[in-house]
Each structure stands twice: as C-alpha cells, then as structure tokens.
Amino acid sequence: MKYVTIFLVLSLVVMMAEPGECFFKHIKNIWRGAKAVFHGARAGWRDYRAQKYLQNGQGYGHQPPQYLPILVED
C-alpha cells in the first residue's frame, strides 16, 4: 500500500508540472522532428521519381527523338 501511495503522489507531481518543464516537451519535439524527417524523405522520393520519369522521356511536352537515316556508301 505504501508503494501505491508513493506512485500516486509522484505521478501527481509529474502531472502538475508546467508543460514547459515537463518531459512532454521532449516528446513533442521528437514527434516534430520525426514528422520533418518523414516529410523531407517523402519530398525527396517524389523528386527522384519525377526526375526518373522525365529521363525516360515520359514527361510533359517531351518530343520523341528524331532518328536520322544512316547513309552507307559502297
């Protein structure tokens, strides 16, 4: 019973702390960093796919290559 009381009192102290002084701020910062990494990776992947798409000649406004006949002299 003594340990339950200590646990409840300590958890009450942690929950009554100011949000700026609590460990929740660190969790919030980690979450923001993870989101930034995810969004950056997704944007990079989309750019990579767009460049690959354009290199294959499938992009908007792409003209097919003009093949010139090869003249062979005997």
C-alpha positions as YAML, in Angstrom:
chain: A
units: angstrom
residues:
- id: 1
  name: MET
  ca: [0.00, 0.00, 0.00]
- id: 2
  name: LYS
  ca: [2.92, 2.27, 0.75]
- id: 3
  name: TYR
  ca: [4.29, 1.85, -2.79]
- id: 4
  name: VAL
  ca: [0.92, 2.61, -4.34]
- id: 5
  name: THR
  ca: [0.71, 5.85, -2.35]
- id: 6
  name: ILE
  ca: [4.24, 6.85, -3.37]
- id: 7
  name: PHE
  ca: [3.44, 6.08, -7.02]
- id: 8
  name: LEU
  ca: [0.25, 8.15, -6.94]
- id: 9
  name: VAL
  ca: [1.91, 11.11, -5.22]
- id: 10
  name: LEU
  ca: [4.85, 11.11, -7.61]
- id: 11
  name: SER
  ca: [2.62, 10.81, -10.67]
- id: 12
  name: LEU
  ca: [0.53, 13.72, -9.34]
- id: 13
  name: VAL
  ca: [3.69, 15.82, -9.01]
- id: 14
  name: VAL
  ca: [4.70, 14.98, -12.58]
- id: 15
  name: MET
  ca: [1.26, 15.79, -13.99]
- id: 16
  name: MET
  ca: [1.01, 19.11, -12.16]
- id: 17
  name: ALA
  ca: [4.32, 20.38, -13.55]
- id: 18
  name: GLU
  ca: [4.21, 23.20, -16.06]
- id: 19
  name: PRO
  ca: [4.13, 21.98, -19.67]
- id: 20
  name: GLY
  ca: [7.42, 23.73, -20.44]
- id: 21
  name: GLU
  ca: [9.15, 21.98, -17.55]
- id: 22
  name: CYS
  ca: [7.78, 18.54, -18.18]
- id: 23
  name: PHE
  ca: [9.14, 15.69, -20.27]
- id: 24
  name: PHE
  ca: [6.15, 16.03, -22.61]
- id: 25
  name: LYS
  ca: [8.02, 18.89, -24.29]
- id: 26
  name: HIS
  ca: [10.76, 16.48, -25.28]
- id: 27
  name: ILE
  ca: [8.25, 14.01, -26.66]
- id: 28
  name: LYS
  ca: [6.62, 16.82, -28.62]
- id: 29
  name: ASN
  ca: [9.98, 17.89, -30.08]
- id: 30
  name: ILE
  ca: [10.83, 14.31, -31.04]
- id: 31
  name: TRP
  ca: [7.46, 13.98, -32.77]
- id: 32
  name: ARG
  ca: [8.04, 17.22, -34.73]
- id: 33
  name: GLY
  ca: [11.49, 16.04, -35.76]
- id: 34
  name: ALA
  ca: [10.16, 12.68, -36.89]
- id: 35
  name: LYS
  ca: [7.46, 14.39, -38.95]
- id: 36
  name: ALA
  ca: [10.06, 16.69, -40.54]
- id: 37
  name: VAL
  ca: [12.25, 13.71, -41.45]
- id: 38
  name: PHE
  ca: [9.26, 11.86, -42.91]
- id: 39
  name: HIS
  ca: [8.08, 14.83, -44.98]
- id: 40
  name: GLY
  ca: [11.62, 15.52, -46.22]
- id: 41
  name: ALA
  ca: [12.14, 11.90, -47.22]
- id: 42
  name: ARG
  ca: [8.78, 11.82, -49.00]
- id: 43
  name: ALA
  ca: [9.57, 15.04, -50.90]
- id: 44
  name: GLY
  ca: [12.97, 13.67, -51.87]
- id: 45
  name: TRP
  ca: [11.42, 10.43, -53.10]
- id: 46
  name: ARG
  ca: [8.86, 12.34, -55.16]
- id: 47
  name: ASP
  ca: [11.60, 14.48, -56.74]
- id: 48
  name: TYR
  ca: [13.62, 11.37, -57.51]
- id: 49
  name: ARG
  ca: [10.63, 9.70, -59.15]
- id: 50
  name: ALA
  ca: [9.85, 12.86, -61.15]
- id: 51
  name: GLN
  ca: [13.43, 13.08, -62.42]
- id: 52
  name: LYS
  ca: [13.43, 9.40, -63.33]
- id: 53
  name: TYR
  ca: [10.10, 9.87, -65.13]
- id: 54
  name: LEU
  ca: [11.46, 12.80, -67.13]
- id: 55
  name: GLN
  ca: [14.70, 10.97, -68.01]
- id: 56
  name: ASN
  ca: [12.72, 8.11, -69.51]
- id: 57
  name: GLY
  ca: [11.10, 10.54, -71.94]
- id: 58
  name: GLN
  ca: [7.66, 10.32, -70.42]
- id: 59
  name: GLY
  ca: [7.44, 13.87, -69.16]
- id: 60
  name: TYR
  ca: [5.04, 16.57, -70.24]
- id: 61
  name: GLY
  ca: [5.94, 18.19, -73.55]
- id: 62
  name: HIS
  ca: [8.58, 15.65, -74.45]
- id: 63
  name: GLN
  ca: [9.37, 15.28, -78.13]
- id: 64
  name: PRO
  ca: [10.32, 11.83, -79.39]
- id: 65
  name: PRO
  ca: [13.91, 11.59, -80.59]
- id: 66
  name: GLN
  ca: [14.48, 12.30, -84.26]
- id: 67
  name: TYR
  ca: [16.30, 9.44, -85.93]
- id: 68
  name: LEU
  ca: [18.45, 10.36, -88.89]
- id: 69
  name: PRO
  ca: [18.96, 7.83, -91.66]
- id: 70
  name: ILE
  ca: [22.46, 6.49, -91.92]
- id: 71
  name: LEU
  ca: [23.82, 6.69, -95.45]
- id: 72
  name: VAL
  ca: [26.20, 3.89, -96.25]
- id: 73
  name: GLU
  ca: [28.40, 4.30, -99.28]
- id: 74
  name: ASP
  ca: [29.67, 1.25, -101.12]
...
